[in-house]
Amino acid sequence: MAIKPTIFKIALQISDMDRHYYGDHAVTIARHASETDERMMMRVLAFCCHAQEHLLFAGGLSEADEPDVWLKDLTGTIQLWIDVGLPEEKRLLKACGRAQQVVIYAYGGHGVQIWWDNLSARTKRLKNLRLFSVAQSSSQALARLTARTMNLSCTIQDGSLWISNATDSVLVDYAPLQLAD
């Protein structure tokens, strides 16, 4: 019998002054049995960076054909495919073929640089792909914010991103590896 996912409830207040988006989101996120708090909070970070009314958490680890976060239009076309971690080239190619835009938030310390060194030359042709590297200190600090019920505030201004709860605040250190044309 498979282990069931752990359910987390998040009240998320987003103030993205760079995109002029301000919204409150009540989200329920299922953490897969094999998923860490760090990976789950990276999914929350990705959601914050692209928040809009119809953005949704997708199947991610539970569904091989789905990203971690996505945005579909009314016809079912995938407008935005977002994954976290260090996806294989095959998955990147598939995502870029299925979605109008693909964004990856890579994390994992030194492993990100090794992954990127092996992949960078082959991703240049993927014109709808954007990749960001999140510092290990940031992803680990986000993991420490994890609770079964969370009230989080995300502020994005002048390229800086802060995620806070009632007692702690994390400045997320991230940088672009590849930007779409």
C-alpha positions as CSV (number, residue, x, y, z in Angstrom):
1,M,0.0,0.0,0.0
2,A,1.4,3.4,-1.0
3,I,2.1,6.0,1.6
4,K,-0.4,8.9,1.3
5,P,0.8,12.5,0.8
6,T,0.9,15.0,3.6
7,I,-1.5,17.9,3.2
8,F,-0.4,21.5,3.9
9,K,-2.7,24.5,4.0
10,I,-1.2,27.8,3.1
11,A,-2.6,31.3,3.3
12,L,-0.4,33.2,0.9
13,Q,-0.3,36.9,0.5
14,I,1.7,38.1,-2.5
15,S,2.8,41.6,-3.3
16,D,4.7,41.6,-6.5
17,M,5.6,45.2,-7.2
18,D,7.7,44.3,-10.2
19,R,4.6,42.9,-12.0
20,H,2.0,44.9,-10.2
21,Y,0.3,41.8,-8.9
22,Y,-1.3,41.8,-5.5
23,G,-3.3,38.8,-4.3
24,D,-4.3,36.5,-1.5
25,H,-4.2,32.8,-2.3
26,A,-5.6,30.0,-0.1
27,V,-3.7,27.0,-1.4
28,T,-3.7,23.3,-0.4
29,I,-0.5,21.5,-1.3
30,A,0.1,17.8,-1.1
31,R,3.7,16.8,-0.2
32,H,4.5,13.5,-1.9
33,A,5.9,10.9,0.5
34,S,9.3,11.1,-1.1
35,E,9.3,14.9,-1.2
36,T,11.3,17.0,1.3
37,D,10.2,20.2,2.9
38,E,12.8,22.0,0.9
39,R,11.4,20.8,-2.4
40,M,7.9,21.5,-1.4
41,M,8.8,25.1,-0.4
42,M,10.6,25.5,-3.7
43,R,7.2,24.8,-5.3
44,V,5.7,27.5,-3.1
45,L,8.5,29.9,-4.2
46,A,7.8,29.1,-7.9
47,F,4.1,29.8,-7.3
48,C,4.9,33.1,-5.7
49,C,7.2,34.2,-8.5
50,H,4.4,33.6,-11.1
51,A,1.3,34.1,-9.1
52,Q,-1.9,34.9,-10.9
53,E,-5.5,34.0,-10.6
54,H,-5.4,30.6,-12.6
55,L,-2.0,29.4,-11.6
56,L,-2.2,25.9,-10.0
57,F,0.0,23.3,-8.3
58,A,0.1,20.3,-10.6
59,G,0.9,16.7,-10.0
60,G,4.6,17.1,-10.0
61,L,6.3,14.0,-8.5
62,S,3.0,12.1,-8.5
63,E,2.3,12.6,-12.2
64,A,5.3,12.2,-14.6
65,D,3.5,14.1,-17.4
66,E,2.8,17.2,-15.2
67,P,5.0,20.0,-13.9
68,D,5.1,21.2,-10.3
69,V,3.1,24.3,-11.1
70,W,1.3,25.3,-14.3
71,L,-1.0,27.7,-16.0
72,K,-3.5,26.5,-18.6
73,D,-5.8,28.6,-20.8
74,L,-9.5,27.9,-21.2
75,T,-8.7,25.5,-24.1
76,G,-6.3,23.4,-22.0
77,T,-3.2,24.7,-23.7
78,I,-0.3,24.9,-21.2
79,Q,0.8,28.5,-21.1
80,L,3.4,28.1,-18.3
81,W,5.2,25.0,-17.1
82,I,7.2,25.3,-13.9
83,D,9.5,22.7,-12.4
84,V,11.8,22.8,-9.5
85,G,15.0,20.8,-9.0
86,L,17.4,19.4,-11.7
87,P,15.2,17.9,-14.4
88,E,16.8,15.7,-17.1
89,E,17.2,17.0,-20.6
90,K,14.4,14.7,-21.9
91,R,11.9,16.3,-19.5
92,L,13.0,19.8,-20.5
93,L,12.6,19.0,-24.2
94,K,9.1,17.6,-23.5
95,A,8.1,20.6,-21.5
96,C,9.3,23.0,-24.1
97,G,7.4,21.2,-26.7
98,R,4.1,21.2,-24.7
99,A,4.1,24.7,-23.1
100,Q,4.4,28.2,-24.4
101,Q,6.9,29.1,-21.6
102,V,8.9,26.8,-19.3
103,V,10.6,28.0,-16.1
104,I,13.0,25.9,-14.0
105,Y,14.0,26.8,-10.4
106,A,17.2,24.7,-9.9
107,Y,18.4,24.2,-6.3
108,G,20.7,21.8,-4.5
109,G,24.0,23.5,-3.8
110,H,27.0,22.4,-5.8
111,G,24.9,19.9,-7.8
112,V,23.3,22.8,-9.6
113,Q,26.5,23.9,-11.2
114,I,27.4,20.3,-12.3
115,W,23.9,19.9,-13.7
116,W,24.1,23.2,-15.6
117,D,27.7,22.5,-16.9
118,N,26.4,19.3,-18.4
119,L,23.2,20.8,-19.9
120,S,23.9,24.5,-20.8
121,A,25.2,23.9,-24.3
122,R,22.1,21.9,-25.3
123,T,19.5,24.2,-23.8
124,K,20.5,27.3,-25.8
125,R,18.2,26.2,-28.7
126,L,15.1,26.0,-26.4
127,K,13.9,29.6,-26.9
128,N,10.9,29.3,-24.5
129,L,13.0,28.1,-21.5
130,R,14.1,30.2,-18.5
131,L,16.3,28.7,-15.8
132,F,17.1,30.2,-12.3
133,S,19.5,28.9,-9.7
134,V,18.4,29.3,-6.1
135,A,21.1,29.4,-3.5
136,Q,21.2,26.4,-1.1
137,S,21.1,28.7,1.9
138,S,17.8,30.2,0.6
139,S,16.1,26.8,-0.2
140,Q,17.1,25.5,3.2
141,A,15.9,28.6,5.0
142,L,12.5,28.3,3.2
143,A,12.3,24.7,4.4
144,R,12.6,25.9,8.0
145,L,9.3,27.9,7.4
146,T,7.4,24.7,6.8
147,A,4.4,23.9,9.0
148,R,1.2,22.0,8.4
149,T,-0.7,25.3,8.4
150,M,1.2,28.3,7.1
151,N,0.5,32.0,6.8
152,L,3.1,33.3,4.4
153,S,3.7,36.7,2.9
154,C,5.8,37.1,-0.3
155,T,7.1,40.5,-1.4
156,I,8.8,41.0,-4.7
157,Q,10.4,44.4,-5.4
158,D,13.2,45.5,-7.7
159,G,14.2,41.8,-8.3
160,S,14.4,41.0,-4.6
161,L,12.1,38.4,-3.2
162,W,11.2,37.9,0.5
163,I,9.0,35.2,2.0
164,S,8.0,35.6,5.6
165,N,5.8,34.1,8.3
166,A,4.9,35.6,11.7
167,T,8.4,35.1,13.1
168,D,10.9,34.6,10.3
169,S,11.8,36.2,7.0
170,V,13.9,34.8,4.2
171,L,15.5,36.8,1.4
172,V,15.7,34.4,-1.5
173,D,19.0,34.5,-3.3
174,Y,18.4,33.4,-6.9
175,A,20.0,34.2,-10.2
176,P,19.2,33.5,-13.9
177,L,21.1,30.8,-15.7
178,Q,19.2,31.1,-19.0
179,L,16.6,33.6,-20.0
180,A,14.1,33.0,-22.9
181,D,14.5,35.1,-26.1
